[in-house]
Amino acid sequence: MATEQRDWYDTPLYYDIIFDDGTKQEADFLESALVKHGGKGKRLLEPACGSGRLALEMAGRGWEVSGFDGNAHMIAFAKERIAKAGLKAALWEDWMQSFTLPKGVRGSFDMAHCLVSTFKYLHTENDAAECLRRVAACLRKGGLFFLGLHLTDYDRSGPEHERWVARRGSIEVVCNTHTWEADRKTRLEDLRTRLKITDSGRTHLQETRWQFRTYSAAQLKNLLRKVPELEFVECYDFTYDLTEPRKLDDSYADVLLVLRKV
Ligand SMILES: C[S@@+](CC[C@H](N)C(=O)[O-])C[C@H]1O[C@@H](n2cnc3c(N)ncnc32)[C@H](O)[C@@H]1O
């Protein structure tokens, strides 16, 4: 069977089927963590909101949601599902490293979040710092930014493999992701995702290759020092357990930072 080369974000439904599993847990975490760390309010910004799985969930919980994404297919999908649910969100096409708030979208957000390593799509230190500065500028004083990403093990040899299987209605999606060794000099790692989609007995394959910027704990701390308007508050991991804060170090892979606008 031929494998189609395609950006998997051009097929939002398949992305959504795979990632939707964690949505409720992530939304619970965001709401509880905001309260735990002294936040308040119900206005949030989601940079790179993708298929809108979290935008939908948070809008359904009474949040005033704003979000943007660089992929037009993702934004169209997100807008449609939110309208279908009878909910509202301000969603637009934009880039994390250069976004601006459109007319009619007020800043001073109570919360912003960018989970599941999305931030690593910013390939340079300048773009990463610029994104943080722009998020900070959109938050009110005391507003919180939740940033979740995988740290890189620079000593790992050989590719790493993850596999997920998920279903919705008549569609089954099998997702295999390979991550190759990080290049210490360029701070980039190569990834490949293969989706096997079976819908009503018919199967097709699609493949996406892309790169992530790599971070050790020290490299992440170094980046944060460049954006003093966001102060480090706490760190958790992808178990989303608020009773188990972690040190920001290289002893585990999935870090979830809580940053506060000063
Ligand atoms: C892993 S998905 C995350 C989507 C959503 N935040 C979620 O949690 O499901 C990554 C998203 O980032 C978007 N993206 C990648 N690079 C971007 C950039 N530089 N600016 C804006 N969006 C970007 C992709 O189009 C994709 O929708």
The ligand as an SDF file (V2000), in Angstrom:
LIG
                    3D

 27 29  0  0  0  0  0  0  0  0999 V2000
    0.7860   18.9360   18.7160 C   0  0  0  0  0  0  0  0  0  0  0  0
   -0.3530   20.0520   17.9760 S   0  0  0  0  0  0  0  0  0  0  0  0
   -1.0300   20.8160   19.4290 C   0  0  0  0  0  0  0  0  0  0  0  0
   -2.3840   21.3660   19.2440 C   0  0  0  0  0  0  0  0  0  0  0  0
   -3.1250   21.7570   20.5140 C   0  0  0  0  0  0  0  0  0  0  0  0
   -2.4500   22.7830   21.2720 N   0  0  0  0  0  0  0  0  0  0  0  0
   -3.3490   20.5430   21.3810 C   0  0  0  0  0  0  0  0  0  0  0  0
   -2.9050   20.5340   22.5450 O   0  0  0  0  0  0  0  0  0  0  0  0
   -3.9640   19.5920   20.8980 O   0  0  0  0  0  0  0  0  0  0  0  0
    0.7370   21.2540   17.3470 C   0  0  0  0  0  0  0  0  0  0  0  0
    0.0660   22.4050   16.5910 C   0  0  0  0  0  0  0  0  0  0  0  0
    1.0260   23.4470   16.4150 O   0  0  0  0  0  0  0  0  0  0  0  0
    0.8100   24.0800   15.1580 C   0  0  0  0  0  0  0  0  0  0  0  0
    2.0480   24.7940   14.8430 N   0  0  0  0  0  0  0  0  0  0  0  0
    3.2740   24.2780   14.5910 C   0  0  0  0  0  0  0  0  0  0  0  0
    4.1610   25.2730   14.4760 N   0  0  0  0  0  0  0  0  0  0  0  0
    3.4940   26.4340   14.6640 C   0  0  0  0  0  0  0  0  0  0  0  0
    3.8800   27.8030   14.7240 C   0  0  0  0  0  0  0  0  0  0  0  0
    5.1340   28.1710   14.5410 N   0  0  0  0  0  0  0  0  0  0  0  0
    2.9180   28.7230   14.9600 N   0  0  0  0  0  0  0  0  0  0  0  0
    1.6210   28.3620   15.1340 C   0  0  0  0  0  0  0  0  0  0  0  0
    1.2080   27.0760   15.1040 N   0  0  0  0  0  0  0  0  0  0  0  0
    2.1370   26.1310   14.8890 C   0  0  0  0  0  0  0  0  0  0  0  0
    0.4350   22.9430   14.2370 C   0  0  0  0  0  0  0  0  0  0  0  0
   -0.2550   23.4120   13.1010 O   0  0  0  0  0  0  0  0  0  0  0  0
   -0.4200   22.0760   15.1860 C   0  0  0  0  0  0  0  0  0  0  0  0
   -1.7770   22.4070   15.0620 O   0  0  0  0  0  0  0  0  0  0  0  0
  1  2  1  0
  2  3  1  0
  2 10  1  0
  3  4  1  0
  4  5  1  0
  5  6  1  0
  5  7  1  0
  7  8  2  0
  7  9  1  0
 10 11  1  0
 11 12  1  0
 11 26  1  0
 12 13  1  0
 13 14  1  0
 13 24  1  0
 14 15  1  0
 14 23  1  0
 15 16  2  0
 16 17  1  0
 17 18  1  0
 17 23  2  0
 18 19  1  0
 18 20  2  0
 20 21  1  0
 21 22  2  0
 22 23  1  0
 24 25  1  0
 24 26  1  0
 26 27  1  0
M  CHG  2   2   1   9  -1
M  END
$$$$
